[in-house]
């Protein structure tokens, strides 16, 4: 695969950078799959309006641009497919044991190792621009760790040494690009089995916090063909396309 990867020193957010470039149809030099990585991201964004903290050299922060022919409605499940790609990349780099928490947190020992932020641009019918952003903790400093409000871990803690950053970034880009291509052709279906094999909350009792703030309690009954979470509640199995698992009792 041919990538058009730009590595910047510092920028607010690689997602914002690439989305601006794509929407304003700015043409970057070079051809190939467009990606941007940054040494120091000053305004990293997470899902649901949260901040994503990282410091100089302590993590990987990058985004990749993909132009889908399909409209956004087809793309539910994309973020789960991206999670599978990250697990594959970690395994290729010799980092075993990472798992997924719906919809797309990459976890190790119940602590967050990496996050994915997918942003879409397009109308209801036409093609969709997708910016897939990934932040992965490599070796968090105590000051960054102090700013993170949920249990976080890093690659250093898992393998006991600093990984080869360039090799890891290459694995991530290669695996994401092939997952995006496969998703474009076949949707989430081919990823479902692998996603489910890595699902940390499979069959567990959880509380799902919905986007409107209300909660649902139930037992995880898997994921649907569109990547939605299937939750067995007192009233039967229901499917949820948005929300956050706030508790995963082991
Ligand atoms: C989450 O878990 O909430 C998603 C975090 C995504 C962070 C990455 S870092 C690179 C890219 N640029 C951003 O501003 N966010 C994503």
Boltz pocket constraint, residues with backbone or C-beta under 6 A from the ligand:
constraints:
  - pocket:
      binder: B
      contacts: [[A, 12], [A, 13], [A, 14], [A, 15], [A, 16], [A, 41], [A, 43], [A, 44], [A, 45], [A, 46], [A, 47], [A, 48], [A, 50], [A, 52], [A, 60], [A, 61], [A, 62], [A, 63], [A, 104], [A, 105], [A, 114], [A, 115], [A, 116], [A, 117], [A, 133], [A, 134], [A, 135], [A, 136]]
      max_distance: 6.0
